[in-house]
Amino acid sequence: MRFPLKRLGYIVALAVIGSTVASAQSAPGADVQFKLRTGFELDSNPDNLKSRSLGFGLDFGFETSIGRFGAEFGFQYKPGDQYKSDVSTFPVKPGALPPSNAYSGDLRRNSLEGMTLRLSFEQPIAASPLSWRAGIQLGGAKFRHEYLGDLSPNATYTYEDTYNGALTKSTLSPSPFVGVSYRLGETSAIEFNILALSYSSINYVHVAGQGVDSTGHSITALDYTTEQKRVLPHLEIGYSFRF
């Protein structure tokens, strides 16, 4: 999994903010926790995203007589693998020949990331170190779709379409979760969640054989994008540290 230094900087910044806020807060029952988790998709992904994901955040909680209410502000990242499209299935402008895989190439990559807000409730199970927890995640669902294509129907290059770009689709995408946590001590715990990750994917569709404009660039006026709503279950394993 690629994890750019920019996102690592988010983790460090959140940890510093958390320790600062925790040292300043004095309300009885209030606490601040830094959380780091990784997720594993429990089903095949239709968008060529990797099965793994990474998330982290600062959870601001308040203990009550019935349990702990929390609000976590964080970030989620789910990368994707590059894949090659079957260009023989692409739509074609009337009168044009369909593109051939032997003389064409269309490479794509998708990813999912974004800021998140997690609202949760946690309650101890009897006198054990276990607690059950449930809540909902909002955000973390900015879908990025990159594409690069060069199409031709035959060896004589009756036409040659070239195109490239990157599209994004952001949605609030409520994603419910439920799980358990196990206290390791006074300041740390391990969490196990099942998250129903929700997002909307997009796919760029090129209509082959549209020709070129006066500057020699391929025409893409007939091209369009499609959108699909997804809900994919993930098993999450996380670690929380209370400042």
Phi, psi and omega in degrees: 000125176284135179223094185302154180299331179302318181286328174297324176298324177300318181298312181297316181298317180295321179295319179294315179299317181299315181293325179293313180296318182297322180289337182268333185283142183224004181293131178300134179088347181273146176207162178233131181234138171265130184236137178228131184215156171233147181240154179229121183293135183264004180218165178290144183265126181280355185246016179059032171275152176293156181288340183268156174216164178224138178217154177203161180180175174253125182252119178260115187239164177217122180277133176235181180292340181256347181153187183256129173259133183227151174228113183253128175253122186204206185214144178231142182220129178222105183280177180221161178269149173288141180219160182251133181274153173275100187289343180292345179266358182291145174294153184232141175297137180309131180093347181264155177282147177290147179291153181249137177297334182290334184236020183221165174207138178218106182254141183219158174210136178241156174206164182222131180198174175150165176290146183232154168233121178247122175256129188220161171226135182226138182222133179297149175260103181054224181257017183274168175285001180271147172222146171264152183214152178205158180175198181217141176255134175244136180088201183068022190230043172273107183270127179246130183236113180253142181213150180210121184224151175215106187245144174207148183274340186200179183291340179272359179052059176309323169212161175221112178264130173234138182200155177197162179167182177215129180243150176229153178220117180249134178221158178291320172045076175299129182233105180287154176215156176213148182183196179225157174231151181233118181288128176267342182178198182289336188239359184218158180203158173252139181240145174231121182232154164250116182249128174269086186290123183247137176197170175244124179264154177232153180219127179278130180245118177262131175268114187285153172079028181278350179088192181236158179271188184294341179265000179090003179273146180296139178277134181232023184299331182271356181290156181206173178238150175246159182225139178226134175273134182238147169222110186236125181288139177230140170267124181250138173237123186224167177231134178238142179232124180268126181285000000 
